[in-house]
């Protein structure tokens, strides 16, 4: 996610993707206010996938249906 205090992208989670099935990932963030832009309340996030080993199927791909942000105090 983009850290507006540090003015930089921050990696919050790294894991192997589920293979051939749906999955849910929950990431809890300490100090979430740094990822919310003052005034506009904008949140920026990037999801990236990369090959981490031999891939038998080419071209491979991924899809993301939904991303949610929940802020609680």
Beta strands, then each sheet from edge to edge (+ up, - down):
strand 1: 2-3
strand 2: 8-9
sheet 1: 1+ 2-
end
